[in-house]
């Protein structure tokens, strides 16, 4: 499991990528860059934004998508995947993964804007 416990630590982890803002939300925190959420921190683990272009990288690493329990069972969000553990000690590689997370966030935002209003 990851080791991101507080805002300062998360900001420091992502410093090689660039400035990020950490905002409390639900039972964790969102990590934002340029107004887009690129990561989610929950219970000390960081989950990076992912999409069909980047999910295969996470799968090759044997990682899992973010999931949480509800009263009806477990819900999985394939849009956020567990960050590889080694990235906590590899700032340059973390910056690369964060850039890909940012690209996934941009693609997701573009798709959302392209959908007709009645489908949202």
N, C-alpha and C positions, 0 to 999 in steps of 0.2 A: 504494500500500500504506500502511497505517497507521503510526503512530509511537509506539506504546505499548511501551516497552522495560522499564520496571521498576515495581515495586509502588508506590512513592511517586508516580510519574508517573500511573499509572492511577488511584490514589486521588484525586489532584488533578484529573484530567480529570472524574471523576464527582462532585466536591464540590458542584456545583450541584444535583445530584439528591439527595444525602444521603450518609451514611457507607456505604462499601463495604469489604469485606474481600477481599483478593486472596490466593488460595491456589495454590501450585504444583501442577500436575497434568499428567501425561503430558509432552508436549513444550511445554507452555505454562502458562497460569494461568487459573483460574476467577475471575470477579468475582461476589461474593455480596452480597446485600442482604436483610436480614430472613431469613437462612437459606436463601435461594433463589439459584441461579445465574442471573444476568441477562446475563452476557457471558462470552466466552472470548477470551483474548489469546494469539495464536500468532505467532511470528516477527515481532513488532512490529505486527501487525494486530489490531484488535478486531472481534469478531463478536458482535452482539447477539442475545439470545433472540428468537425469532419463532415465529409460528403462523399459521394460516389467516387470522386477523384482521389481522395486520400484514405478512405476506409481500408483499402487493400494493404496500405503500409502498416496500419494498426494490426490487421489480421496476421500479417507476416511476423509481427512481433509477439503474437499470441495474447494480445490485449483484448479488453472487453469494452462494450459500450456502457454508458452510465445507466444505471437502473435504480429504482427506488420502490419501496413497498407502499401499496395503497390498501384501503380496506377490502378491495376486490382482488388483491393479488399483487404481482410485481409488474411495474411498467418500465419499459426499456426505451431510451432515447438514443437512436442511432446517430444523432447529430453531434454527440459528444462522446469521445473515447478516452480511456485511461491513458495518461501520459507514460511513456516508458520510464521506468525507475532510474535508469542511468542518467537521464536528462537533468536530474536534481544536482548532479556533479559535473555536467558538461554544458556550460553556458552557451558555447558556440553552436552546438548541435540543438540545444533547446531553442535558440534563436531561429534556426532553420525550420524546426517543427512549428514554431509560433507563426512564422511567415506563411507557412502552408495553411495553418488554422485561419489566419487572416484572409487568405485567398478564398478558403471555403466559406467564410462568413460573407465575403463580398459576393460570391456566386449565389449564396442563399438569399441575400438581400435583393440581388438583381432578379432572381426568379420570383420572389414575392411581389416585386414591383410590376413584373410582366403579367401576372395573373389578373384576369378580369375581376373587378370588385366583388361580383356575386359569388365567386369561387373561394374567396378568402375566408 
